[in-house]
Amino acid sequence: MLRTSWISIFGNTFLSLLKIVIGILSGSLAVLSDGLDSASDVVTSIVILIATPIISRPPNSKFVYGQEKAENVASTILSFVIFFMGCQMFVAAVNKIIHPEVTQMPAVIAVWVTVISIIGKLLLALYQFQQGNKVGSSMLKANAVNMRNDVIISAGVLLGLGFTFLLKLPILDPILALLISIYIVYSAIGIFKEANVVLMDGVSDTSVYEKIIYAVEKIPEAHNPHRIRSRQIGNRYTVVLDIEVDGNLSLTEAHRIAQEVEDSIKSSLDGIYDIVVHVEPLGDSHCEERYGICKENL
């Protein structure tokens, strides 16, 4: 995974610098904004590079759940960086639209560097996705999706440049840059929201609770799963829940049922970190707890 991250860093750095330099020299604000978007990919790859050894550290007395949430902390910082870049580009694009007298036709080289960017980004995205599947890394696959989106952005820039030259309307270039800046800001907000769901002990996909209840219901002797709590540690789930069993069963039998519930949840839900099953006598529960999920309030 480290080698893949380094390849991503070098590739994106080259494409980013190329687009930023050519964007400035050619006078194309759209190509410049595309270059800044690629620069955010460099930062993302560096974050992955830094976070990987931290995430892989084993649990200790200070971090008993390990340090996999370092990825989400880094993503939150990254979202602020990307947000600031997007806002800066937004201001620059608006300023150029408001003052069209200083707007000039971009040089043709802007088209060629955009074509090179599309090819390079596509190759990097395919490589990242292939390696992500190979090592089972969600970070690499997420980065591949991000690069695929960059290919779409660059294709939009290329289309916009084509219309700019075809219609002889240089104003289209800052308008396109404005749209890209909005997309960058929107992406930053999305990264921030997703990272903080995990940091606030939430789950990105609430259907996990339906899967847990379904898994419990597959065990005939386990009843009324309730006070179900789940949170994410990295890309894995910790699950805590209460179940009811026949109160006349022995401790050994109750433990067996709890173990079967745990095994059923693990087979029904991918990425389990830990499960805690609390056993109660049948008919002893209620669904008015301040926290947790039960079937009635799904």
C-alpha positions in Angstrom: 0.0 0.0 0.0 2.9 2.4 0.7 4.3 1.9 -2.8 0.9 2.6 -4.3 0.7 5.8 -2.2 4.1 6.9 -3.4 3.2 6.3 -7.1 0.0 8.3 -6.5 1.9 11.2 -4.9 4.5 11.4 -7.7 1.9 11.1 -10.5 -0.5 13.6 -9.0 2.3 16.0 -8.2 3.5 16.0 -11.8 0.0 16.5 -13.2 -0.9 19.1 -10.6 2.2 21.2 -11.2 1.8 20.8 -15.0 -1.8 22.1 -14.9 -1.0 24.9 -12.4 1.9 26.2 -14.4 0.2 25.9 -17.8 -3.0 27.3 -16.3 -1.1 30.4 -15.3 1.0 30.7 -18.5 -2.0 30.1 -20.8 -4.4 32.3 -18.8 -6.9 29.5 -18.3 -8.5 29.8 -14.8 -10.3 26.5 -15.5 -7.1 24.6 -16.0 -5.6 26.3 -12.9 -8.5 25.2 -10.8 -8.3 21.7 -12.2 -4.6 21.8 -11.1 -5.5 22.9 -7.6 -8.0 20.0 -7.4 -5.2 17.6 -8.4 -3.1 19.2 -5.7 -5.7 18.1 -3.2 -5.2 14.5 -4.4 -1.5 14.9 -3.5 -2.5 16.0 0.0 -4.9 13.0 0.2 -2.1 10.6 -0.8 0.2 12.1 1.8 -2.5 11.7 4.4 -2.9 8.0 3.5 0.9 7.6 3.6 1.1 9.2 7.1 -2.1 7.5 8.4 -1.2 3.9 7.3 1.5 3.2 9.9 -0.6 4.8 12.7 -3.7 2.9 11.8 -1.8 -0.4 11.8 -0.5 0.1 15.3 -1.8 -2.6 17.7 -4.1 -1.7 20.7 -2.3 -0.7 23.9 -3.3 0.5 27.4 -3.9 4.1 26.1 -5.7 3.2 22.9 -7.5 -0.1 23.7 -9.4 0.0 20.4 -6.3 0.7 18.4 -5.7 3.9 16.4 -7.7 3.4 13.2 -9.6 6.6 13.8 -6.4 8.5 12.9 -7.7 8.1 9.3 -10.8 10.1 10.1 -8.9 12.8 12.1 -6.6 13.2 9.0 -9.6 13.3 6.7 -11.1 16.1 8.8 -7.9 18.2 8.5 -7.8 17.4 4.8 -11.4 18.7 4.3 -10.4 22.1 5.7 -7.4 22.3 3.3 -9.6 21.4 0.3 -12.4 23.8 1.5 -9.9 26.7 1.7 -8.5 25.9 -1.8 -12.0 25.8 -3.3 -13.0 29.1 -1.7 -9.9 30.8 -3.0 -10.6 29.6 -6.5 -14.3 30.6 -6.2 -13.3 34.2 -5.3 -10.8 34.3 -8.2 -13.4 33.0 -10.7 -16.1 35.5 -9.5 -13.6 38.3 -9.7 -12.7 37.4 -13.3 -16.4 37.1 -14.2 -17.2 40.5 -12.7 -14.3 42.1 -14.5 -14.6 40.6 -18.0 -12.5 43.4 -19.6 -9.4 41.6 -18.3 -10.5 38.2 -19.6 -8.5 36.9 -22.5 -8.7 33.8 -24.7 -6.6 31.0 -23.1 -3.7 29.6 -25.1 -4.2 26.3 -27.0 -1.6 24.5 -24.8 -4.3 24.5 -22.1 -6.2 21.9 -24.2 -3.2 19.7 -24.6 -2.3 19.7 -20.9 -5.9 18.8 -20.1 -5.7 15.8 -22.5 -2.5 14.6 -20.8 -4.2 15.1 -17.4 -7.2 12.9 -18.4 -4.9 10.1 -19.6 -2.7 10.3 -16.6 -5.5 10.4 -14.1 -7.3 7.5 -15.7 -4.2 5.3 -15.5 -3.6 6.3 -11.8 -7.3 5.6 -10.9 -7.2 2.2 -12.5 -3.9 1.4 -10.7 -5.2 2.6 -7.4 -8.5 0.6 -7.7 -6.6 -2.6 -8.8 -4.2 -2.3 -5.8 -7.1 -1.5 -3.4 -8.9 -4.7 -4.4 -5.7 -6.6 -4.2 -4.8 -5.6 -0.6 -8.4 -5.0 0.5 -7.8 -1.3 1.3 -10.9 0.9 1.4 -8.6 4.0 1.5 -7.0 3.1 -1.8 -10.3 2.3 -3.4 -11.8 5.6 -2.1 -8.8 7.5 -3.5 -9.3 5.7 -6.9 -12.9 6.9 -6.9 -11.7 10.4 -6.2 -9.3 10.2 -9.1 -12.0 8.9 -11.4 -14.1 12.0 -10.5 -11.0 14.1 -11.4 -11.1 12.5 -14.8 -14.7 13.7 -15.2 -13.7 17.2 -14.1 -10.8 17.3 -16.6 -13.1 16.1 -19.3 -15.5 19.0 -18.4 -12.6 21.4 -18.6 -11.6 20.0 -22.0 -15.2 20.4 -23.2 -15.4 23.9 -21.8 -12.1 24.9 -23.5 -13.4 23.5 -26.8 -16.5 25.7 -26.6 -14.4 28.6 -25.5 -12.3 28.4 -28.7 -15.2 27.4 -30.9 -17.5 30.3 -29.8 -14.7 32.8 -29.1 -16.1 33.4 -25.7 -13.3 33.7 -23.1 -15.9 34.3 -20.3 -16.7 30.6 -20.4 -13.3 29.8 -18.9 -13.9 31.6 -15.5 -17.5 30.3 -15.5 -16.1 26.7 -15.7 -13.6 27.5 -13.0 -16.4 28.7 -10.8 -18.3 25.5 -11.3 -15.2 23.5 -10.4 -14.6 25.5 -7.3 -18.1 24.8 -6.2 -17.5 21.1 -6.7 -14.3 21.3 -4.7 -16.1 23.0 -1.8 -18.9 20.5 -2.0 -16.4 17.6 -1.9 -14.7 19.1 1.2 -18.0 19.4 3.0 -18.7 15.7 2.1 -15.3 14.6 3.4 -15.8 16.5 6.6 -19.3 15.1 7.3 -18.3 11.5 6.5 -15.2 11.7 8.8 -17.1 13.2 11.7 -19.8 10.6 11.7 -17.1 8.1 12.7 -15.5 10.5 15.2 -18.8 11.1 16.8 -19.3 7.3 17.2 -21.9 7.1 14.5 -22.3 4.8 11.5 -22.3 5.9 7.9 -24.8 3.2 6.9 -27.7 2.9 9.3 -28.9 -0.3 7.6 -26.4 -2.1 9.8 -29.1 -2.2 12.5 -31.5 -4.0 10.2 -28.8 -6.6 9.4 -28.0 -7.1 13.1 -31.7 -7.7 14.0 -32.0 -10.0 11.0 -28.9 -12.0 12.2 -30.3 -12.3 15.7 -33.7 -13.5 14.5 -32.0 -16.4 12.7 -31.2 -17.9 16.2 -34.5 -19.4 17.4 -33.7 -19.2 21.1 -32.7 -15.5 21.0 -35.5 -13.1 21.4 -36.2 -9.3 21.2 -32.8 -7.8 20.3 -32.8 -4.3 21.7 -30.6 -1.5 23.0 -28.4 -2.1 19.9 -25.4 0.2 19.6 -22.9 0.3 16.8 -20.0 2.6 16.0 -17.2 2.5 13.5 -13.5 2.1 14.2 -11.9 2.8 10.8 -14.0 0.8 8.4 -15.1 -1.8 10.9 -18.0 -2.0 13.4 -18.2 -2.5 17.1 -21.6 -3.9 18.1 -23.2 -4.0 21.6 -26.7 -5.3 22.1 -29.1 -7.0 24.5 -31.1 -10.1 23.8 -33.6 -12.1 25.8 -33.5 -15.8 26.5 -35.5 -18.3 28.6 -34.8 -17.3 32.2 -34.8 -21.0 33.3 -31.8 -21.8 31.1 -28.4 -22.5 32.7 -25.6 -20.0 32.4 -23.8 -22.4 30.0 -26.9 -22.5 27.7 -27.4 -18.8 27.8 -23.7 -18.3 26.9 -24.1 -20.7 24.0 -27.0 -18.7 22.6 -25.1 -15.5 23.0 -22.2 -17.0 21.1 -24.5 -18.2 18.3 -25.9 -14.6 18.1 -22.3 -13.3 17.8 -21.4 -15.8 15.1 -24.6 -15.0 13.2 -23.9 -11.2 13.2 -20.3 -11.8 12.0 -21.6 -13.9 9.1 -24.2 -11.3 8.2 -22.2 -8.1 8.5 -18.8 -7.5 6.9 -16.0 -5.7 8.9 -16.8 -6.6 12.5 -14.2 -5.4 15.0 -15.9 -6.6 18.2 -19.3 -7.7 19.5 -20.7 -7.7 23.0 -24.0 -9.6 23.7 -25.8 -8.9 27.0 -28.3 -11.6 28.0 -31.6 -10.8 29.9 -34.5 -13.0 31.0 -37.3 -13.2 28.6 -39.8 -10.4 29.0 -37.5 -8.2 31.1 -36.7 -5.5 28.5 -38.3 -2.3 27.3 -37.7 0.0 24.4 -37.7 3.3 26.2 -33.9 3.5 26.7 -32.3 6.9 25.9 -29.8 5.2 23.7 -29.6 2.3 21.4 -31.9 0.8 18.7 -34.6 -1.8 18.9 -36.8 -3.2 16.1 -39.8 -0.9 17.1 -37.9 2.3 16.4 -36.2 1.5 13.2 
